[in-house]
Amino acid sequence: SKLKFPKGSTLCSVILSSDKTHITNMCGGKVAHPLLISLTNIHMDIRNKGSSHAFLLLALMPIPAFTHPATQICSVLEACLFHHCLDIVLEPLKQAACFGRMMSDPIGNLCYCFT
């Protein structure tokens, strides 16, 4: 069935991206998954250019170091932690999907937006 949004509201579809990267060369070479967010209405050619700054840093997701000898268990635990962190970080987007949220456009007009 087709979703119904209030008249005059805006649908803001988002893209998330993440990749393990070294965040510092000091302090023992810490690593994290930077979670990036962008809008889908930005053309892919522009969005994928680093110089366009179309992706914004949303969060730094942890990469845990487990001491358990079974790598399969460590992989499951890492995936569970990553998805739990995603649930926390993406809660505002989930709320905007259900109830909408007032946001300003680039020139300052307020829009009733859903994700």
C-alpha positions, 0 to 999 in steps of 0.5 A: 500500500502507498504511504500517506503523508500530511499535505505539504510535508516533505520526504527526506530519504537518507543514505548511511555509509560506514567503513572502518578507518584509522581515526588517529595515528596517536594514542596507539592507532585507534580505529572506529567505524565513522557513520556518515549520512547523506540525502538521496536527492543529491545526485550520485555523481555529486554525492560520491565526490569527497570535495562536495561534502555531501556526507556528514559525520553522524557518529563514530561507531566502536570497534571492540577488541574481544578476548574470547578465543572463538572468533565466531562468537566475537563476530556475533558480539561485534555485530550485535554491538554495532546494531545496538549502537545504530538503534541508538544513533538512528532513534531521531530518524525513526521518530521523524519517520513516525511523527515527522519533524520540523526542519529548515531548508537551505534558505531558512523556511520551515518544512514538516519532514518525514524520513 
